[in-house]
Amino acid sequence: MNFGLFRNRNYALFIFRESMSVFGTIFLNISLALYILNLTGSAGKFAAILAMGIIPQVLLGPFAGALVDRWDK
């Protein structure tokens, strides 16, 4: 990995913002699932909420990456 890229302030800020966004999304998914677990006490609903948060990233991520790579800059 080329760590010299992190010397570029704009790149470092971009990576930091993106990582905070991903962590926020993950924490929101977990907190919603825990809220549903607290309301219902159902482990199945808890798992379903977690899966609904993760499945779009897993299924659409590879296709979105390939699509973005093909776009003209």
KOLKEZA-103224 format. One record per residue (C-alpha): residue in one letter; x, y, z; residue number from 0. Coordinates in steps of 0.001 Angstrom, whole numbers, plus 500000, padded with zeros to 6 digits. Layout:
<pts>
pt type A, x X, y Y, z Z, seq NUM
...
</pts>
This chain:
<pts>
pt type M, x 500000, y 500000, z 500000, seq 0
pt type N, x 501219, y 503472, z 499165, seq 1
pt type F, x 501167, y 505344, z 502498, seq 2
pt type G, x 502508, y 508448, z 500793, seq 3
pt type L, x 498947, y 509211, z 499726, seq 4
pt type F, x 498071, y 510037, z 503326, seq 5
pt type R, x 500434, y 513009, z 503169, seq 6
pt type N, x 497937, y 514597, z 500804, seq 7
pt type R, x 495572, y 516436, z 503170, seq 8
pt type N, x 492530, y 516149, z 500898, seq 9
pt type Y, x 492982, y 512398, z 500514, seq 10
pt type A, x 493453, y 511901, z 504258, seq 11
pt type L, x 490310, y 513921, z 505001, seq 12
pt type F, x 488364, y 511982, z 502377, seq 13
pt type I, x 489377, y 508624, z 503892, seq 14
pt type F, x 488550, y 509894, z 507380, seq 15
pt type R, x 485093, y 511135, z 506316, seq 16
pt type E, x 484293, y 507914, z 504482, seq 17
pt type S, x 485352, y 505759, z 507426, seq 18
pt type M, x 483222, y 507836, z 509818, seq 19
pt type S, x 480260, y 507455, z 507464, seq 20
pt type V, x 480673, y 503678, z 507295, seq 21
pt type F, x 481036, y 503403, z 511072, seq 22
pt type G, x 477925, y 505537, z 511525, seq 23
pt type T, x 475948, y 503291, z 509201, seq 24
pt type I, x 477112, y 500171, z 511016, seq 25
pt type F, x 476297, y 501655, z 514435, seq 26
pt type L, x 472852, y 502725, z 513222, seq 27
pt type N, x 472109, y 499212, z 511946, seq 28
pt type I, x 473212, y 497675, z 515241, seq 29
pt type S, x 471275, y 500175, z 517343, seq 30
pt type L, x 468080, y 499638, z 515332, seq 31
pt type A, x 468444, y 495877, z 515690, seq 32
pt type L, x 469012, y 496200, z 519441, seq 33
pt type Y, x 465965, y 498460, z 519712, seq 34
pt type I, x 463820, y 495851, z 517943, seq 35
pt type L, x 465259, y 493159, z 520219, seq 36
pt type N, x 464374, y 495255, z 523263, seq 37
pt type L, x 460822, y 495874, z 522012, seq 38
pt type T, x 459990, y 492365, z 520862, seq 39
pt type G, x 462474, y 490059, z 522566, seq 40
pt type S, x 462676, y 488112, z 519309, seq 41
pt type A, x 466107, y 486984, z 518198, seq 42
pt type G, x 464718, y 486252, z 514729, seq 43
pt type K, x 463572, y 489842, z 514237, seq 44
pt type F, x 466906, y 491060, z 515608, seq 45
pt type A, x 468774, y 488962, z 513040, seq 46
pt type A, x 466410, y 490037, z 510250, seq 47
pt type I, x 467056, y 493723, z 510948, seq 48
pt type L, x 470815, y 493144, z 510971, seq 49
pt type A, x 470595, y 491194, z 507715, seq 50
pt type M, x 468500, y 493894, z 506039, seq 51
pt type G, x 471254, y 496384, z 506854, seq 52
pt type I, x 474102, y 494213, z 505585, seq 53
pt type I, x 472622, y 492457, z 502545, seq 54
pt type P, x 472401, y 495551, z 500291, seq 55
pt type Q, x 476070, y 496316, z 500908, seq 56
pt type V, x 477104, y 492746, z 500159, seq 57
pt type L, x 474922, y 492319, z 497076, seq 58
pt type L, x 475217, y 495753, z 495497, seq 59
pt type G, x 478785, y 496624, z 496528, seq 60
pt type P, x 480644, y 494630, z 493869, seq 61
pt type F, x 478354, y 495794, z 491074, seq 62
pt type A, x 478468, y 499420, z 492160, seq 63
pt type G, x 482276, y 499301, z 492286, seq 64
pt type A, x 482511, y 497867, z 488780, seq 65
pt type L, x 479993, y 500396, z 487457, seq 66
pt type V, x 481848, y 503356, z 488965, seq 67
pt type D, x 485160, y 502089, z 487595, seq 68
pt type R, x 483726, y 502121, z 484060, seq 69
pt type W, x 482486, y 505726, z 484209, seq 70
pt type D, x 484495, y 508347, z 482392, seq 71
pt type K, x 486403, y 510685, z 484615, seq 72
</pts>
